[in-house]
């Protein structure tokens, strides 16, 4: 089963896995910290994961499509 992720979701996941602070990402994106948390939870749920490292590991083993955004 193929999943779809936006480039923004994948970028956010990579930044968080690399240790970026949610507050900094929120400021960079022009949204609230809560919005960043909501976006991450959506990605985690689709990958059945609990954190960004686990999500990236599962993503690496999955078939997925990327849409520009």
Backbone as CSV, one residue per row, in Angstrom:
resi,resn,N_x,N_y,N_z,CA_x,CA_y,CA_z,C_x,C_y,C_z
1,UNK,0.839,-1.178,0.000,0.000,0.000,0.000,0.893,1.252,0.000
2,UNK,0.642,2.131,-0.921,1.447,3.336,-1.056,0.818,4.488,-0.263
3,UNK,1.657,5.190,0.478,1.209,6.362,1.231,1.679,7.605,0.496
4,UNK,1.045,8.729,0.806,1.422,9.995,0.205,1.839,10.974,1.288
5,UNK,2.958,11.640,1.039,3.456,12.666,1.950,3.814,13.901,1.140
6,UNK,3.684,15.038,1.767,4.097,16.271,1.102,5.583,16.501,1.361
7,UNK,6.179,17.293,0.505,7.589,17.639,0.725,7.745,18.353,2.058
8,UNK,6.752,19.151,2.435,6.803,19.869,3.715,6.789,18.895,4.890
9,UNK,5.976,17.850,4.811,5.931,16.855,5.885,7.266,16.129,6.014
10,UNK,7.838,15.748,4.898,9.118,15.036,4.933,10.237,15.931,5.451
11,UNK,10.222,17.189,5.058,11.223,18.149,5.540,11.098,18.333,7.052
12,UNK,9.868,18.495,7.536,9.619,18.660,8.964,10.099,17.441,9.740
13,UNK,9.785,16.271,9.248,10.205,15.028,9.899,11.729,14.936,9.973
14,UNK,12.394,15.283,8.897,13.859,15.234,8.875,14.460,16.223,9.880
15,UNK,13.920,17.441,9.914,14.436,18.447,10.852,14.275,18.000,12.300
16,UNK,13.114,17.447,12.623,12.867,17.011,13.996,13.769,15.823,14.340
17,UNK,13.928,14.900,13.412,14.810,13.762,13.652,16.246,14.211,13.857
18,UNK,16.627,15.320,13.222,17.982,15.871,13.381,18.132,16.708,14.652
19,UNK,17.041,16.852,15.427,17.123,17.541,16.707,16.636,18.974,16.734
20,UNK,15.997,19.429,15.658,15.480,20.804,15.640,14.395,20.978,16.708
21,UNK,14.353,22.149,17.290,13.341,22.481,18.301,12.024,22.841,17.608
22,UNK,10.925,22.350,18.162,9.612,22.631,17.582,9.322,24.123,17.534
23,UNK,9.750,24.844,18.565,9.523,26.285,18.609,10.209,26.987,17.446
24,UNK,11.434,26.565,17.137,12.173,27.160,16.025,11.515,26.843,14.693
25,UNK,11.058,25.602,14.537,10.378,25.216,13.304,9.086,25.994,13.121
26,UNK,8.359,26.183,14.213,7.113,26.934,14.159,7.373,28.370,13.712
27,UNK,8.389,28.979,14.273,8.730,30.348,13.915,9.144,30.412,12.439
28,UNK,9.921,29.458,12.003,10.385,29.405,10.616,9.219,29.226,9.645
29,UNK,8.237,28.412,10.024,7.077,28.145,9.172,5.977,29.202,9.318
30,UNK,6.087,30.030,10.341,5.065,31.053,10.566,3.772,30.496,11.140
31,UNK,3.900,29.419,11.926,2.738,28.795,12.557,3.039,28.591,14.043
32,UNK,2.049,28.107,14.771,2.251,27.859,16.199,2.964,26.523,16.425
33,UNK,3.527,26.384,17.612,4.151,25.117,17.998,3.111,23.998,17.960
34,UNK,1.900,24.314,18.363,0.802,23.340,18.354,0.536,22.828,16.934
35,UNK,0.620,23.711,15.945,0.419,23.304,14.550,1.516,22.335,14.105
36,UNK,2.740,22.605,14.494,3.846,21.703,14.163,3.607,20.341,14.816
37,UNK,3.182,20.342,16.075,2.889,19.083,16.771,1.780,18.315,16.059
38,UNK,0.750,19.017,15.608,-0.363,18.387,14.904,0.110,17.768,13.589
39,UNK,0.941,18.486,12.863,1.481,17.962,11.599,2.312,16.707,11.841
40,UNK,3.135,16.736,12.876,3.962,15.572,13.191,3.105,14.382,13.605
41,UNK,2.093,14.625,14.424,1.209,13.535,14.863,0.534,12.872,13.675
42,UNK,0.167,13.663,12.671,-0.455,13.128,11.467,0.498,12.176,10.742
43,UNK,1.742,12.578,10.620,2.748,11.737,9.965,3.001,10.483,10.799
44,UNK,3.161,10.644,12.097,3.413,9.498,12.981,2.268,8.484,12.883
45,UNK,1.051,8.987,12.856,-0.118,8.103,12.810,-0.129,7.297,11.512
46,UNK,0.141,7.959,10.394,0.146,7.256,9.111,1.240,6.189,9.050
47,UNK,2.336,6.419,9.755,3.442,5.455,9.761,3.412,4.529,10.974
48,UNK,2.401,4.686,11.818,2.277,3.891,13.043,3.582,3.942,13.839
49,UNK,4.026,5.159,14.107,5.272,5.367,14.852,5.048,6.360,15.983
50,UNK,6.018,6.432,16.881,5.886,7.307,18.044,6.839,8.492,18.032
51,UNK,7.860,8.431,17.188,8.839,9.513,17.183,9.433,9.651,15.787
52,UNK,10.167,10.727,15.552,10.669,10.980,14.192,11.670,9.949,13.688
53,UNK,12.495,9.414,14.558,13.475,8.425,14.124,12.766,7.150,13.677
54,UNK,11.816,6.694,14.478,11.044,5.503,14.106,10.267,5.760,12.816
55,UNK,9.709,6.950,12.682,8.955,7.299,11.475,9.851,7.240,10.240
56,UNK,11.057,7.781,10.338,11.980,7.748,9.196,12.401,6.323,8.855
57,UNK,12.586,5.487,9.880,12.943,4.091,9.636,11.820,3.377,8.889
58,UNK,10.590,3.594,9.321,9.450,2.961,8.665,9.257,3.521,7.260
59,UNK,9.498,4.802,7.105,9.378,5.435,5.792,10.381,4.827,4.814
60,UNK,11.577,4.552,5.295,12.623,3.973,4.454,12.245,2.572,3.972
61,UNK,11.373,1.907,4.705,10.963,0.546,4.354,9.615,0.510,3.637
62,UNK,9.074,1.686,3.332,7.726,1.777,2.762,7.754,2.255,1.318
63,UNK,6.655,2.018,0.679,6.425,2.574,-0.637,5.581,3.821,-0.431
64,UNK,6.062,4.973,-0.918,5.307,6.201,-0.726,5.502,7.141,-1.900
65,UNK,4.539,8.041,-2.037,4.590,9.067,-3.068,4.820,10.404,-2.384
66,UNK,5.469,11.313,-3.101,5.715,12.652,-2.587,5.000,13.643,-3.488
67,UNK,4.259,14.545,-2.858,3.629,15.628,-3.608,4.241,16.939,-3.181
68,UNK,4.403,17.838,-4.123,5.000,19.155,-3.841,4.066,19.984,-2.974
69,UNK,4.671,20.641,-2.004,3.916,21.573,-1.159,4.874,22.325,-0.300
